Amino acid sequence: MEYNIIKSNRKSMVISVDADGNVVVKAPMRMADREIYKFVSEKSGWIEAAVKKALEKKAAEPEIVPLSMKDIKELADKAVKVIPERVRYYAGKMGVTYGKITIRNQRSRWGSCSSKGNLNFNCLLMLTPMEVIDSVVVHELAHRREMNHSARFYNEILKVFPDYHIWDKWLKENGNRIMKRMVLHMQ
């Protein structure tokens, strides 16, 4: 069985299996390799089951189709029309102001809010349900009141978007596949 060992300043060992079936063992810096080998041997049944499950899940997923430059431009053009309208709507409901709105084609973020109130949104949001777009808009606008992710921050969101957690969960579960379409294009 193949696995990668990462030694770091930690107290215990942990084994993880990623979506591609790769096994990573994280171990304390000074742990002997024979102890790591013994630990992996003891957990071999779990590891094999986890690798099998990851590979089956990967095989069952539809192929990720990269976006073309034309696709990205069309998404950005649509986002320029849709997102500012949603920002205006929710800013009014929340009683907050904002600066400039920028649409980007990013590989890792759905949105951001600067300390000056400028808002950035990913054009890939156009590949998600409208409720997801609204959840990201409201999330960023809530930063106009709370520049953190505290309970008060989430209370600001829930005042105007009570289903936030449903759509945030949707984005966490599906967003990575959408982002990979951009990443594949940029490689």
C-alpha positions as CSV (number, residue, x, y, z in Angstrom):
1,M,0.0,0.0,0.0
2,E,1.4,3.4,-1.0
3,Y,1.1,6.4,1.3
4,N,2.8,9.7,1.8
5,I,4.1,10.7,5.2
6,I,4.0,14.2,6.4
7,K,5.9,14.8,9.7
8,S,5.1,18.0,11.6
9,N,4.9,19.5,15.0
10,R,1.9,17.5,16.1
11,K,1.3,15.1,19.0
12,S,-0.7,12.3,17.3
13,M,-0.9,10.4,14.1
14,V,-3.8,10.7,11.6
15,I,-4.5,9.0,8.3
16,S,-6.6,10.6,5.6
17,V,-7.7,9.5,2.1
18,D,-8.4,12.3,-0.4
19,A,-11.0,12.2,-3.2
20,D,-8.5,10.7,-5.6
21,G,-7.8,7.8,-3.2
22,N,-4.4,9.1,-2.1
23,V,-3.4,8.1,1.4
24,V,-1.6,10.6,3.7
25,V,-0.2,9.8,7.1
26,K,0.5,12.8,9.3
27,A,2.8,12.0,12.2
28,P,4.9,13.7,14.9
29,M,8.2,15.0,13.7
30,R,10.3,12.6,15.9
31,M,8.2,9.5,15.4
32,A,10.2,6.5,14.1
33,D,9.3,5.2,10.7
34,R,8.7,1.7,12.1
35,E,6.0,3.1,14.4
36,I,4.3,4.8,11.5
37,Y,4.5,1.5,9.5
38,K,3.0,-0.4,12.4
39,F,0.2,2.2,12.8
40,V,-0.6,2.0,9.0
41,S,-0.6,-1.8,9.1
42,E,-3.0,-1.8,12.0
43,K,-5.3,0.5,10.1
44,S,-5.0,-1.2,6.7
45,G,-8.5,-2.5,6.6
46,W,-9.9,1.0,7.2
47,I,-7.5,2.5,4.7
48,E,-8.4,0.0,1.9
49,A,-12.1,0.6,2.5
50,A,-11.7,4.4,2.5
51,V,-9.6,4.2,-0.7
52,K,-12.2,2.0,-2.4
53,K,-15.0,4.3,-1.4
54,A,-13.2,7.4,-2.6
55,L,-12.4,5.7,-6.0
56,E,-16.0,4.5,-6.4
57,K,-17.3,7.9,-5.7
58,K,-14.9,9.5,-8.1
59,A,-15.8,7.0,-10.8
60,A,-19.5,7.7,-10.3
61,E,-19.1,11.5,-10.7
62,P,-19.7,13.0,-14.1
63,E,-16.6,14.3,-15.9
64,I,-15.7,17.9,-15.1
65,V,-15.9,19.8,-18.3
66,P,-13.5,22.8,-18.4
67,L,-14.9,26.2,-19.3
68,S,-13.7,27.9,-22.5
69,M,-12.7,31.5,-22.6
70,K,-16.0,32.2,-24.3
71,D,-17.9,30.5,-21.5
72,I,-16.0,32.5,-18.9
73,K,-16.8,35.8,-20.8
74,E,-20.5,34.9,-21.1
75,L,-20.6,34.1,-17.3
76,A,-18.9,37.4,-16.5
77,D,-21.2,39.3,-18.8
78,K,-24.2,37.7,-17.1
79,A,-22.8,38.3,-13.6
80,V,-22.3,42.0,-14.4
81,K,-26.0,42.3,-15.0
82,V,-27.3,40.0,-12.2
83,I,-25.0,40.5,-9.2
84,P,-25.2,44.3,-8.9
85,E,-29.0,44.1,-8.9
86,R,-28.9,41.5,-6.1
87,V,-26.4,43.7,-4.1
88,R,-28.6,46.8,-4.5
89,Y,-31.7,44.8,-3.3
90,Y,-30.0,43.2,-0.2
91,A,-28.0,46.3,0.7
92,G,-31.4,48.1,0.9
93,K,-32.9,45.4,3.1
94,M,-29.8,45.3,5.3
95,G,-29.3,49.1,5.5
96,V,-25.7,49.0,4.5
97,T,-23.6,50.8,1.9
98,Y,-21.0,49.5,-0.4
99,G,-18.3,50.7,-2.8
100,K,-17.3,49.3,-6.1
101,I,-18.6,45.9,-7.4
102,T,-16.1,43.8,-9.3
103,I,-16.7,40.6,-11.1
104,R,-13.8,38.2,-11.4
105,N,-13.0,34.7,-12.6
106,Q,-11.3,33.3,-9.5
107,R,-10.1,29.8,-8.6
108,S,-10.8,29.8,-4.9
109,R,-13.2,32.5,-3.7
110,W,-16.8,33.1,-4.3
111,G,-16.8,36.7,-3.0
112,S,-15.0,39.2,-0.8
113,C,-15.5,42.5,0.9
114,S,-12.7,45.0,1.5
115,S,-12.5,47.3,4.5
116,K,-13.5,50.1,2.1
117,G,-16.7,48.3,1.2
118,N,-15.6,47.2,-2.3
119,L,-17.2,43.9,-3.2
120,N,-15.7,41.2,-5.4
121,F,-17.7,38.3,-6.8
122,N,-16.8,35.2,-8.8
123,C,-18.4,34.9,-12.3
124,L,-18.8,31.2,-11.6
125,L,-21.7,32.1,-9.3
126,M,-23.8,32.2,-12.5
127,L,-23.5,28.4,-12.5
128,T,-25.2,28.1,-9.2
129,P,-28.9,28.5,-8.2
130,M,-30.1,32.1,-7.5
131,E,-30.3,31.3,-3.8
132,V,-26.6,30.6,-3.7
133,I,-25.9,33.9,-5.4
134,D,-28.1,35.6,-2.9
135,S,-26.4,33.8,0.0
136,V,-22.9,35.0,-1.2
137,V,-24.2,38.5,-1.8
138,V,-25.7,38.7,1.7
139,H,-22.6,37.1,3.2
140,E,-20.4,39.8,1.8
141,L,-22.8,42.6,2.6
142,A,-22.9,41.4,6.2
143,H,-19.2,42.2,6.4
144,R,-20.2,45.9,6.1
145,R,-21.5,45.5,9.7
146,E,-19.1,42.8,11.0
147,M,-15.6,42.3,9.3
148,N,-15.4,38.8,10.9
149,H,-17.3,35.5,11.0
150,S,-18.7,35.9,14.6
151,A,-22.2,35.0,15.8
152,R,-23.2,38.6,15.3
153,F,-22.0,38.4,11.7
154,Y,-24.2,35.3,11.0
155,N,-27.1,37.0,12.8
156,E,-26.9,39.9,10.3
157,I,-27.2,37.3,7.5
158,L,-30.1,35.4,9.0
159,K,-32.1,38.6,9.6
160,V,-32.6,38.9,5.8
161,F,-31.8,35.5,4.5
162,P,-33.1,32.8,6.9
163,D,-32.2,29.9,4.6
164,Y,-28.6,31.0,4.4
165,H,-27.3,27.7,5.9
166,I,-29.1,25.6,3.4
167,W,-27.5,27.4,0.4
168,D,-24.1,27.8,2.1
169,K,-24.1,24.0,2.6
170,W,-25.1,23.5,-1.1
171,L,-22.1,25.6,-2.1
172,K,-19.8,23.7,0.2
173,E,-21.0,20.4,-1.3
174,N,-21.1,21.5,-5.0
175,G,-18.8,24.5,-5.3
176,N,-15.6,22.6,-5.6
177,R,-16.7,20.8,-8.8
178,I,-17.7,24.2,-10.2
179,M,-14.4,25.8,-9.2
180,K,-12.5,22.8,-10.9
181,R,-14.0,23.8,-14.2
182,M,-12.1,27.1,-14.0
183,V,-8.9,25.5,-12.6
184,L,-8.9,23.0,-15.4
185,H,-9.1,25.9,-17.9
186,M,-6.2,27.8,-16.2
187,Q,-3.7,24.9,-16.1
